[in-house]
Amino acid sequence: MDRNTANWRVFGKICCCLLLSLSSLNILPGLAAAGQIASISKPAAQLVKDEGRQSAKGKKLAVIIDDLGNGMQGTEEIMALPVKVTVAVMPFLPTTETDARKAHEVGHDVLIHLPLEPKQGPTRWLGPGAILTKMSDEEVRKKVEAAIDNVPYAIGINNHMGSKVTGDERVMSIILDVCRERGLFFVDSRTNYRSIIFKLCKQKGMPQIKNDIFLDDVHTEAHISRQMDKVAEQVHAEGKCVTIGHVGTKGRKTAAVIKKYIPKLQGQGIEFVGISEMARDAKTPGQWPGGGIILP
């Protein structure tokens, strides 16, 4: 045996002794749990990829499309999107039931797009089934119940207009009580920055969900694209985002931009989810009064 071989054997025995000592002190399991041993054998490129996977975990985007129910432009394009979205269907309109059933069949979430009185503008803009602040408690209750019965497969409600009602504690409280009784949640479209919906939902133990960004308040693809960039920024910063677009005069443009952005956002680790997923995440254990919220 030459001297080099002998030296290597001695070195090997020393290493074995050290490893046995560390193992007996339970240090090795702690190091492995912290990823300090496993990572040593991984190439740098793999470590970067793993880090990317971890940072992308849980990034969720819920896209809500309002104003379905009247055969509006962009309805077919929205239904055909290759990711899960949420459609908000207005009650008592010609295609209300058809749109809600179709959306459910293709796997989208369905909301009732409930018309609520705004601070400004004629009430005729609201369409049938509108809820006004001058209505009695019983009238409000009956209106909400009728809307729920009119939109099949609805799992929640969001407001159409409603800047006045969403600031009225009496009326809004009745609406939320009916939602809770019927197993639905409420999404604040944020047409009123002084909305009391979050406060009331917290009091009633309901999920607190709101719109973060309107996609198509300006009817150009360039603007909608800029809004989608803002959506991506928020998801990366906060881990989630709820955004609202519309069918109608802007419907096809909105659908086209969303479709274009799908691979780009998915490539960034962003997952398109239904609003039910956001409601599930917002659920506070032990705070479900009444029958609770029913989610698919």
C-alpha positions in Angstrom: 0.0 0.0 0.0 1.5 3.4 -1.0 1.4 6.4 1.3 -1.3 8.3 -0.7 -3.7 5.3 -0.4 -3.1 5.1 3.3 -3.7 8.8 3.8 -7.1 8.6 1.9 -8.1 5.7 4.1 -7.4 7.6 7.2 -9.2 10.6 5.9 -12.2 8.4 5.1 -12.3 7.0 8.6 -12.2 10.5 10.1 -15.1 11.5 7.9 -17.2 8.5 8.9 -16.5 9.2 12.6 -17.6 12.8 12.2 -20.8 11.7 10.4 -21.6 9.2 13.1 -21.1 11.8 15.8 -23.3 14.3 14.1 -26.0 11.6 13.6 -25.9 10.7 17.3 -26.4 14.3 18.2 -29.5 14.6 15.9 -27.8 17.3 14.0 -28.0 15.7 10.6 -31.8 15.5 10.6 -32.0 19.2 11.4 -29.7 20.1 8.6 -31.6 18.0 6.2 -34.9 19.5 7.3 -33.5 22.9 6.6 -32.4 21.8 3.2 -28.7 22.4 3.9 -27.5 18.9 3.0 -29.9 18.1 0.2 -29.2 21.4 -1.6 -25.5 20.8 -1.7 -25.8 18.1 -4.4 -28.2 20.2 -6.6 -26.7 22.2 -9.5 -27.2 26.0 -9.3 -29.8 26.0 -12.2 -32.0 23.5 -10.3 -31.9 25.6 -7.2 -33.0 28.6 -9.1 -35.9 26.6 -10.6 -36.9 25.3 -7.2 -36.9 28.8 -5.8 -39.1 30.0 -8.7 -41.6 27.2 -8.0 -41.7 28.2 -4.3 -42.2 31.9 -5.0 -44.9 31.2 -7.6 -46.8 28.9 -5.2 -50.3 30.2 -4.4 -50.4 33.1 -6.9 -54.1 33.3 -7.8 -56.1 35.5 -10.2 -59.9 35.6 -10.3 -61.4 37.2 -13.4 -65.0 38.2 -13.0 -67.0 39.2 -16.2 -70.0 41.3 -15.5 -73.3 42.1 -17.3 -74.2 38.7 -18.8 -77.8 37.8 -19.3 -78.8 40.0 -22.2 -77.0 38.4 -25.1 -74.2 41.0 -25.0 -71.1 41.1 -27.3 -68.3 39.0 -26.1 -70.4 36.5 -24.2 -69.4 33.6 -26.4 -65.7 34.6 -26.4 -65.7 34.7 -22.6 -67.4 31.4 -22.3 -64.8 29.8 -24.6 -61.7 31.1 -22.6 -59.4 28.1 -21.8 -59.1 29.0 -18.1 -61.6 29.2 -15.3 -63.3 32.6 -14.9 -66.4 33.8 -13.1 -69.4 35.2 -14.9 -71.8 37.6 -13.2 -75.2 37.2 -14.7 -77.9 39.9 -14.3 -81.3 38.5 -13.3 -84.6 38.7 -15.2 -83.1 39.3 -18.6 -83.6 37.3 -21.9 -80.5 35.1 -21.7 -80.1 35.0 -17.9 -80.8 31.3 -17.4 -79.1 30.3 -20.7 -75.9 32.2 -19.8 -75.8 30.8 -16.3 -76.3 27.2 -17.4 -73.8 27.5 -20.2 -71.1 29.0 -17.9 -71.7 26.2 -15.3 -71.5 23.5 -18.0 -68.1 24.7 -19.2 -66.8 25.0 -15.7 -67.0 28.7 -14.9 -68.3 30.0 -11.5 -71.6 31.9 -11.6 -72.5 35.0 -9.6 -75.8 37.0 -9.6 -75.0 40.5 -10.8 -77.5 42.2 -8.6 -78.6 45.7 -9.7 -78.4 48.2 -6.8 -79.2 51.8 -6.7 -76.3 54.2 -7.5 -75.8 57.7 -6.1 -76.2 59.3 -9.5 -78.0 58.3 -12.7 -81.5 57.2 -13.5 -82.7 54.0 -11.9 -83.9 52.7 -15.3 -80.2 52.0 -16.1 -80.3 49.3 -13.5 -82.7 46.9 -15.3 -85.3 44.6 -13.8 -85.2 43.5 -10.2 -83.3 46.6 -8.9 -83.0 47.3 -5.2 -83.5 50.8 -4.0 -82.8 52.4 -0.6 -86.4 53.6 -0.3 -87.7 50.0 -0.2 -88.9 48.4 3.0 -87.0 45.6 4.6 -89.5 43.1 3.3 -89.3 44.5 -0.3 -85.5 44.2 -0.2 -85.6 40.7 1.1 -88.1 39.6 -1.6 -86.1 41.2 -4.4 -82.9 39.4 -3.3 -84.6 36.0 -3.0 -86.3 36.4 -6.4 -82.9 37.2 -8.0 -81.3 34.1 -6.4 -84.1 31.9 -7.7 -83.8 33.4 -11.2 -80.1 32.6 -11.8 -79.3 28.9 -11.8 -76.0 27.6 -10.3 -75.1 30.9 -8.6 -72.7 30.6 -5.7 -72.6 34.3 -4.8 -73.6 37.8 -5.6 -71.8 40.9 -6.7 -73.3 44.4 -7.2 -74.2 46.0 -10.5 -73.7 49.8 -9.9 -74.8 50.2 -6.3 -72.8 53.1 -5.0 -75.7 54.3 -2.9 -76.9 50.9 -1.6 -73.4 49.7 -0.7 -73.1 52.6 1.7 -76.6 52.0 3.3 -76.2 49.7 6.4 -79.9 48.8 6.6 -80.4 47.7 3.0 -76.9 46.1 2.7 -77.4 44.1 5.9 -80.6 42.6 4.6 -79.0 41.6 1.4 -76.1 39.9 3.2 -78.5 38.2 5.6 -80.4 36.6 2.7 -77.0 35.6 1.1 -76.0 33.9 4.3 -79.4 32.1 4.7 -79.2 30.8 1.1 -75.5 29.7 1.3 -74.1 32.5 -0.9 -71.3 35.0 -0.4 -71.0 38.6 -1.6 -68.3 40.2 -3.7 -68.0 43.9 -3.4 -67.5 45.3 -6.9 -66.1 48.5 -5.3 -68.2 51.1 -7.1 -68.2 53.0 -3.8 -64.9 53.5 -2.0 -66.9 54.1 1.2 -68.6 50.8 0.9 -69.6 49.1 4.2 -69.8 45.6 2.8 -66.4 44.5 4.3 -67.5 45.7 7.7 -70.8 43.9 7.6 -69.3 40.7 6.1 -66.9 40.6 9.0 -69.7 41.1 11.5 -71.7 38.3 10.0 -68.8 35.9 9.6 -68.9 36.0 5.8 -65.9 35.9 3.4 -64.6 39.4 2.7 -64.0 39.6 -1.0 -63.7 42.7 -3.2 -62.8 43.8 -6.7 -59.2 45.1 -6.9 -59.0 46.3 -10.5 -61.5 47.2 -13.2 -60.1 45.9 -16.6 -62.1 47.9 -19.1 -63.2 51.2 -17.7 -61.7 52.6 -20.9 -62.8 50.7 -24.0 -59.5 50.1 -25.8 -57.3 47.1 -26.0 -54.2 49.2 -25.1 -55.9 50.2 -21.8 -57.1 46.7 -21.0 -53.6 45.4 -21.6 -52.2 48.0 -19.2 -54.7 47.0 -16.6 -53.8 43.3 -17.1 -50.2 44.3 -16.4 -51.3 46.0 -13.2 -53.2 42.8 -12.3 -50.0 40.8 -12.7 -48.1 43.2 -10.5 -50.6 42.9 -7.8 -50.7 39.1 -7.9 -46.9 39.0 -7.6 -46.9 41.6 -4.7 -49.9 40.2 -2.8 -50.3 36.6 -4.0 -53.8 37.2 -5.3 -56.0 39.6 -7.3 -59.7 39.9 -8.2 -60.4 41.8 -11.4 -63.6 42.7 -13.2 -64.3 43.1 -16.9 -67.5 43.3 -18.9 -69.4 41.9 -21.9 -71.2 44.5 -24.1 -69.6 47.2 -26.2 -66.2 46.3 -24.8 -66.8 42.5 -24.4 -64.9 41.2 -27.4 -61.9 43.4 -26.7 -61.8 42.3 -23.1 -62.0 38.6 -24.0 -59.3 39.0 -26.7 -56.8 40.7 -24.2 -57.5 38.1 -21.5 -56.9 35.3 -24.0 -53.7 36.9 -25.1 -52.4 37.2 -21.5 -53.3 33.7 -20.4 -50.0 32.0 -21.5 -48.0 35.0 -20.3 -49.5 35.0 -16.8 -49.4 31.2 -16.5 -45.7 31.3 -17.5 -45.2 33.6 -14.4 -46.8 30.9 -12.2 -50.2 32.7 -11.9 -53.2 30.4 -11.6 -56.6 31.4 -13.0 -59.2 30.5 -10.4 -62.9 30.9 -9.9 -64.2 33.3 -7.3 -65.2 30.3 -5.2 -61.5 29.7 -4.6 -61.1 33.2 -3.2 -64.1 32.7 -1.0 -62.6 29.5 0.3 -59.3 31.3 1.1 -61.2 34.1 2.8 -63.2 31.7 5.0 -62.4 32.2 8.7 -62.7 28.9 10.6 -65.3 28.9 13.3 -67.0 32.1 12.1 -69.8 30.7 9.9 -73.2 31.7 11.3 -76.4 30.1 10.1 -76.2 27.5 7.4 -72.8 28.7 6.2 -71.6 29.3 2.7 -72.0 26.6 0.1 -69.0 26.3 -2.3 -68.6 23.9 -5.2 
